[in-house]
Amino acid sequence: MTPGKLPRIAQSVHSSPSTLLLILGTFVMLAVLLTSDQNIFVQGVEASPAEANDEMACMNSAKDMVTMPSQFSVEETVARLQVEIQAQGLGVLSVIDHSSAVPADGEPLRPTTLILFGGPAIDAPLLQSEQSIGIDLPLKYLVWQDACDQVYIGYTEVSTLQKRHKIREQDETFQTVDALMNEIALPASVSFE
């Protein structure tokens, strides 16, 4: 892969069948989630206020963060993400297990792992648009298990970084990287077999 060029999947995301597969995969994932036994989403009227509060505590995610449930453990989800990242010709730069740190009170942390990844093919176009975006690179995924034992993958949409750094051009680059982030995360979170 030559520096400055997007990964092969990202180059063709707007003009190839992979776009259709991405859309289809997203719908399949939603169908799996909506028909699963797990009550992931608050049911509103059907849930009591206490139940709704418990479920909301389990679903905690940050603003401007894409969050998708995984049907796998944190460890397996992390391993699957690494495979998908490398399949795109990108490198896994670091894997940080936040839960390995034991706080002063000795209370163990729930599984929480950060994956840093990237490479010149994806970082260079972003840095060329505005150097200040370097504070948000490398790209990253967070994988965690919530209080209800549901595992999630979360990441910041690169288009959010475009707004944050006041980048007015290169919309297609940012949309392509957003699609790539989703395309990596989706097969890591759900089995299509």
Secondary structure, 3 states (H helix, E strand, C coil): CCCCCCCHHHHCCCCCHHHHHHHHHHHHHHHHHHHCCCCCCCCHHHCCHHHHHHHHHHCCCCCCEEEEEECCCHHHHHHHHHHHHHHCCCEEEEEEEHHHCCCCCCCCCCCEEEEEEECHHHHHHHHHHCHHHHHHCCEEEEEEECCCCCEEEEEECHHHHHHHCCCCCCHHHHHHHHHHHHHHHHHHHCCCC
